[in-house]
């Protein structure tokens, strides 16, 4: 019985080690394959005045405001 428990524990540790190494490999692959470059804006960005108040922000036709119920509402306009 003691040998069976020892063998089961050893096999379980090997499986855990393989799982940890596989998970670490996946995380490393995702980290190193990610594109970390900052995109360049090719279009001319219109110059609007930013209006800032405690519960309201407006830039052009877009706004972010806090409603009477306490939820934030966002309106975004423009092309896709």
C-alpha positions as CSV (number, residue, x, y, z in Angstrom):
1,X,0.0,0.0,0.0
2,X,2.8,2.4,0.9
3,X,4.6,1.8,-2.5
4,X,1.3,2.4,-4.3
5,X,0.8,5.7,-2.5
6,X,4.3,6.8,-3.1
7,X,4.1,5.9,-6.8
8,X,0.7,7.8,-7.2
9,X,2.2,10.9,-5.5
10,X,5.2,10.8,-7.7
11,X,3.0,10.5,-10.9
12,X,0.8,13.3,-9.6
13,X,3.8,15.6,-9.1
14,X,5.1,14.8,-12.6
15,X,1.6,15.6,-14.1
16,X,1.5,18.9,-12.1
17,X,5.0,19.8,-13.3
18,X,4.1,19.2,-16.9
19,X,0.9,21.3,-16.5
20,X,2.9,24.2,-15.0
21,X,5.5,24.0,-17.7
22,X,2.9,23.9,-20.5
23,X,1.0,26.8,-18.9
24,X,4.2,28.8,-18.6
25,X,5.1,28.1,-22.2
26,X,1.6,29.3,-23.4
27,X,2.0,32.5,-21.4
28,X,5.5,33.1,-22.7
29,X,4.4,32.5,-26.3
30,X,1.4,35.0,-25.9
31,X,3.7,37.6,-24.3
32,X,6.4,37.5,-26.9
33,X,4.1,37.2,-29.9
34,X,2.0,40.2,-28.9
35,X,2.5,43.4,-31.0
36,X,3.5,46.1,-28.5
37,X,4.0,48.9,-31.0
38,X,1.9,52.1,-30.7
39,X,-0.2,52.5,-33.8
40,X,0.4,55.6,-36.0
41,X,-2.7,57.7,-36.8
42,X,-2.8,58.3,-40.5
43,X,-5.9,60.6,-40.6
44,X,-6.1,64.2,-39.6
45,X,-7.7,64.4,-36.2
46,X,-10.1,67.3,-35.9
47,X,-9.3,69.8,-33.2
48,X,-12.2,70.3,-30.8
49,X,-12.3,71.9,-27.5
50,X,-12.7,69.5,-24.6
51,X,-15.4,70.5,-22.1
52,X,-14.8,69.1,-18.7
53,X,-17.2,69.4,-15.7
54,X,-17.4,67.0,-12.7
55,X,-20.2,64.9,-14.2
56,X,-19.9,65.8,-17.9
57,X,-17.2,65.6,-20.6
58,X,-17.7,66.7,-24.2
59,X,-15.4,66.6,-27.2
60,X,-17.0,67.5,-30.5
61,X,-20.3,65.6,-30.9
62,X,-19.2,63.0,-28.3
63,X,-20.0,63.1,-24.7
64,X,-19.7,61.2,-21.4
65,X,-22.2,62.2,-18.7
66,X,-23.5,60.9,-15.4
67,X,-27.2,60.5,-15.4
68,X,-29.6,61.3,-12.5
69,X,-29.6,57.5,-11.6
70,X,-25.9,57.6,-11.2
71,X,-24.9,55.6,-14.3
72,X,-22.5,57.0,-16.9
73,X,-23.8,57.5,-20.4
74,X,-21.5,57.6,-23.5
75,X,-22.4,58.9,-27.0
76,X,-19.8,58.4,-29.7
77,X,-20.3,59.6,-33.2
78,X,-18.3,59.1,-36.4
79,X,-17.4,56.6,-39.0
80,X,-16.5,53.0,-38.4
